[in-house]
Amino acid sequence: MAKSASKNAKVKDLKASAEAKNWTKVIKAVRSPKSGAYTFKENIIHKDKVNDFLKEK
């Protein structure tokens, strides 16, 4: 017989999934000054700091 998950484990999973929804993956295209080709800068950041990430050069 398989073990069933305890009630405390389910509560921890719900808290973790709620916290995970506050993070997002941001991809920004950056142009190389030498060749003119685009490269991509990726980060996983908190949703409140997305605009700051996109504004930085």
Beta strands, then each sheet from edge to edge (+ up, - down):
strand 1: 23-31
strand 2: 38-46
sheet 1: 1+ 2-
end
